[in-house]
Each structure stands twice: as C-alpha cells, then as structure tokens.
C-alpha cells in the first residue's frame, strides 16, 4: 500500500457519504478545506449525475482529497409478490400524498441485461444495479482520490483497476466476515459500520433471517473484533457525534472516524430542512432500523410511516426504494416529516447546527481534550 | 459525594455481576485481589443465600472492596394467558428433558402481598420481587462497599439508607432518561449498559413496544449522550473484551469499564463448562436479545431453544424465568448446550481462558498501550 489512510488528510475525520442529497459538493468541499475527508454519494444518481457533482466539487475546492461512494449491484429480486403486496399496502399513502407509487424494475442486474427490463425506460436511476458499471467507467477515466463501496464488495479486478489510476479504496463492513472479504478482495481500507449508524447498513447480503432482535453489532464490539481479524486500516462509523467518541474509536484501533448525522445538520448539507430539524425535535425520540422506505435495513427517526409500514416492508432493495421515492418527495413537498425518510444515527440528539468547517474544528478540539485526559489518567469528567 | 468511583480500587475494571452462578465468590475475590472491582450477583438468590456468599467472599479475600448486585422488583404480571400459552408451547421441551415446567407466582410484588400467592411456597426465590426488601435489610445490617441495581431504580430512601452505612450505589441504565432518573433518585454512579451487553438488559421498564429492530442503543452512542446528561461517574458496559476497548470508553467519558463475558470464561467463574466452551465454539456464530428464557430481553448465543421459542416468548419477567428454570438445569445436566441459556455479549469470540487476575493484568497492559498510542497520535495499528 503506497498511501496510508491518515496521509490523505490532516484530521482523522471522515464525512459519511449520505445518498439522497445531503452529501452535496458544498458539504464535501467544506469538510475537505477544514482538513477532513468528505464523500460524495453516487447512490441513486446516474453516472453522468455523479460526474457532474465531481466536477462541481472540483470547481469549488482546492486540491483537497475527497471520496465518492458507490452502491454495489444487488442480487435479482426474487419475491415480486411481496413487493406488489407492499405496493397495495401503500395505496392509501399514494392517495393521500397525491403521488403515484414508483415503477419497479424486475430485470436482473446480475444477468447482464439490467437495462433490458421493460421498466428501465421509466427508471432514471439505472435499475437495481444503480449504474454501477457506468460509474466505475467514469471513475477509471477521470479518477478521484478515494472510492468507497456500500452494500457489498467488488471483485479484485475493480480494486486493481482503481489502484492503477491511483485511487484509494474502502469497503463498508458490518461483520468480521465482511471485513475479511473486503481485505481479501483487495480493499485498501475497511469502514467498520456499527448498528448505531444512520441510514443504510452496508451489509453485503441482505438476509431477513439475520434480523433477530439486537442482532446488529455495536460499533465498539465490532471494531474490536475486526481490528484483530484484518490488517488494513479501519474507519469507524456509527453514532459518533463528539470528539471524545472519535478518541474512543481511535483508541480501539480505528485510523479515522466517520460521521454522518453530525454533518447532516450543518448548513452545507443538502438534507431537507425538516430532516435537519427533526434530528433534535422532541417529536422524534428514537431511531430504528427499517425496510419501510427502501427494502433494506436503514436507521431513521421513528415516524408515522415507519410505525405503520415498517413491519410489513419486504426485503426487496432497491425495489421498495423506487416504489416509495415519489411518496417521500411528496411528503417533503407537503412539509410532512411523518412521511419522509428521516435517516439518523443513534446520536441524533447531539447534532449541532454548526458550519461544517467549524464542526471539524470543534471535533478536533474535543478529540485533543479527550486524548490529553486519557493519557493523564483523568478518567471521565466526574470521577 | 465522599468517595470517587475510581478511589474504590486500583484499576478502572469492573467484573460484571452475572446472576445464575458465574459471579461466585472465587471470581469476585480474584478480581478484587488483582485491583479490579468484582460484583456478587444476588439475583435469583434468597437474602440468606446472598448473605452466605458475602460471608464466603470475605473469608477468601483481604479487605478489597467488592459489590453486590440486586434485581429490582417488577410490576405485577398482567398477561397470565400469555404465560400459560408459553407454558403449553414448552410442553415438548419439558417432555424431552424429562423436567417439569416451573410454577409461576402470580402475586403482585408491588401490592404488598408478594408472598401471599398460592405458589409462593414452591418458589424458593421469593417470587417476582426477588427478595428485594429482605436483601436490602441484610445489606443495611451488614454493609458492603458497593451495591448496584438492575431492572430499575430504587427510591431515594434506599439510597439514603445505603449512604448512611457507607455503601456506594450504582444503577444500570440503558437510556439517557434512565440515567437521569438514577441520578435524580440519588445513585452515586450509573452503569451505562449498551445493547452489546450479554445477559439481561437493565431496562427499567420492560416494554415490548420498544422492541423495534435495532432500537437498542450501542454503548458508545449511549455513553456520549449520558455523559452530557448527568454529572455522576459512569461505568461503561457492553461487549468490552480488550484493554483498547476499555481505553475507548474512558476516552468517551466513563470512569470505569465493566466486563462480563470476558470474566465468564475464566476458571474462577462458576459458569457451566459448556457455557464457557460455547463462547468461542464455531457452533454459535452470533447473539441475540431474547425473552425465551426469562421473559425479559437478554443477550445470549443463538441456539436451538432461542430459534424455536424466542419469537413466542411473552414479556413476562420473572414468570418465564421460573417456568424455564428446571428445563435449563436439565439441559445442562444432559450436556445439551442447545437448551441452555448461553448468556454472552457481542464480543464473545474474543473470550480468553485466562485466570481472572491474569486477565486483569493483561487488560491493564492493553489499556496502557492504547493510552500511549492515542496520546502519541499513533492512530490504529495499521495506519
């Protein structure tokens, strides 16, 4: 490995790629200028849309490194009936928001005909493979400093191709086995995502059988195990909101800490104002993992939509995402947070409405205090 | 507050009280001699049984401090039908292990007639209140250095009475609100228990409505929030197995780290040999929270019993505990780990079969390394 993860930028702080608009170039640029590592989110975008954002970012930042996050293609949808049953269930939502439910592409993304399905024409996002190959082609032709992958692990050929153009690669893992698979395939680093994380869990294969209560691994327990199972550098993610928590994951073996919800609340984030507001609103007391909006487990503030539909949503990503996409936009347009996907990590109440660069500074100051306290043996603020 | 938490012992390491036999005096003595703080578990014992253990511990240790953990009385059982349905469900288990299902006390522990139920005579553990008042009486008459509480928070009068006899008090909390309630009632410290923890979650009020997927708070996310919400010292618990993880929770504001599963595997622990072995056995790949054995969410290695009955178990603690108590003993006697309650935290695979005192030494050495690495800016072993 030529580049160490921490050589990429000044501070051990990563701004999580948040697909759906939050991680826009303004945010990535601000984090980069402040010495952190920002990520653009290519998920749900076309390859061209992703490329436009990269160019826009380059226009507003200096030569600071940044990353682009890709969603991995998903296995073919097997349970069409479950999706159609969920569609029927959501008919009332469609009527009340005056928004039609989305078309679902039933073409298989893995059989090489992902664009051949009848509904591909109405799906601007490239169906179940999220335009993966097209995005990779762009990133090979016009390389970026870092590329990370969510929902799975690419083949060695992909890592080799990105290494050839000087791109540093990261794969998200939610288990020890996933981290080992990423290292074995050739990833330069692993992003260790605890169950506390907001938005989608990056689980490589979505398996409803693994949904047991409390089955998801907490960040610190997972990090400890992954640190002993792989040798590549680790980025720790999940519920981190303060510099003291960053110090914690560094002490436990991570090289960097990745924060999403903390940056979601900044003015540079493109999250909907209602989403930002909801993070600290007394209306929303806790988060859950739900398939209600996308078909894959994702953590969001518990609202009416999750309460009413969460238990009925099938394991059918990204079919359910496309199904509910219009509904969520309509809910946002109507100013109804109860129908939006309010992705948030377990630390959401600690969100601070600071400019992103200022947030990076504050986090670094907190990190330094925690480091000093720990080395001085001052164990806790009230001991 | 006269005594700081960290003045109680040399090292910031607490051995978790593990009810059911693991936290026997041999273990508590070994941890105390090594400079940690050991806990006896009074849960499921009679007041006399608890007192005998305290006296036995005093006979084998010097003047090292130790703690005793009490279960809080539970609200009256409301859904008798659900318990009886679960009893019917377990009839096959009863037949195959040749062990009758236990009697359940339906007396209300809170209406002052907890011993007045017809079945109290066959329940040696004092029914749903776990002999709480009797145990408190013993602890007031023959004080111990530390008393901690699980499953709820005592009244201020209890804290006052214990403070009067010089006992330091701790309450387990799984949410910010529970930590605040403990501080307000007069607890000297709060044990912050993440969802990663093995055995019973110390949730103050068991509410099946709060069972949403991924609803339990990860330790680091919870610790960060509690640290800002209360002023008392914090003990961090949940999935901790290495000194680097102890360093992590100290960095995040805890004064001490509490480890259960790590000590479960030591020779001094009274856990069943099959239970110890199961922690690192390839037969058991993961843990879940389940009501299958006790009626309250507790984390254990997923085995046949949890798979078959977990989803059907009612929220009826301790009724279900008494129902399945004989079954679990019979399974253990038959050498069948698939029918035992294999309590374990999410870090179970990292268990080390070291003597308890040696484990404390190793943890302290790891903690010191992590401290040095963090203050020197060596962020992670492979960066």
Interface residues (C-beta under 8 A of the other chain):
Chain A: X4 X5 X6 X12 X176 X194 X195 X196 X211 X212 X213 X214 X215 X216 X217 X218 X219 X220 X221 X222 X223 X224 X225 X227 X228 X231 X232 X233 X234 X238 X239 X240 X241 X242 X244 X245 X247 X248 X249 X250 X251 X252 X253 X254 X255 X256 X286 X287 X288 X289 X290 X297 X299 X302 X310 X345 X346 X347 X349 X350 X370 X371 X372 X373 X374 X375 X379 X380 X381 X382 X383
Chain B: X4 X5 X6 X12 X176 X194 X195 X196 X211 X212 X213 X214 X215 X216 X217 X218 X219 X220 X221 X222 X223 X224 X225 X227 X228 X231 X232 X233 X234 X238 X239 X240 X241 X242 X244 X245 X247 X248 X249 X250 X251 X252 X253 X254 X255 X256 X286 X287 X288 X289 X290 X297 X299 X302 X310 X345 X346 X347 X349 X350 X370 X371 X372 X373 X374 X375 X379 X380 X381 X382 X383
